[in-house]
Amino acid sequence: MARYRPGDSPSASPRRPVPPLDAPALERLALRYVERFQTTRAKLAQYLARKVRERGWDGAPADPAAIAERFAAQGYVDDRAFAEAKAASLGRRGLGARRVAGALLQAGVGEEDRDHVAAAVAADAREAALRFARRKRIGPFATTPVDRAGRERQLAQMLRAGHPPGLARAMVHLQPGEEAAIDDLD
């Protein structure tokens, strides 16, 4: 007696294998990807290389990096715009410069574009720390005073969020309701 897995039916036909990619199919995949997601050249090239590995290749050797460069030249991919949008998004969440830089590096943003965004992130460091502290109820935004172990946990949260140690320490040591002292932080 044949065993059936859940979801299988006796009349279900087996799946046809997906045909290997060729140059036009890879172009269509790349175009579909950039129309759905804001991305970088590096992420697009990684995506295309993964698709070639998964489905195989038919024809002359594939060059995902060349497709990504061509899409960047045509304006479909803009690393600087991606970096600015990503940094703004992470800043709104209250993440610090270290976390933003790490996210941009992981996304494959080049050094020049990361440096361009770093100035704006540094200028917004204090405001990002305040947003993070407000969201996590740290320091002046806490509902009750925190003991030493709690302050250490809060400090660790601020540091993991990418904030500078001095600013994080100052924020954590503020007591609940000391919003006036926030202006003295830096």
Buried (B, 14 or more C-beta within 10 A) or exposed (E): EEEEEEEEEEEEEEEEEEEEBEBEBBBEBBEEBBEEEEBBBBBBBBBBBEBBEEBEBEEEEBBBBEBBBBBBEEEBBBBBEBBBEBBBEBBEBBBBBBBBBEBBEEBBBBEEBBEBBBEBBEEBBBEBBBBBBEEBBBBBBBEEEBEEEBBEBBBEBBBEBBBBEEBBBBBBBBEBEBEEBBEEBE
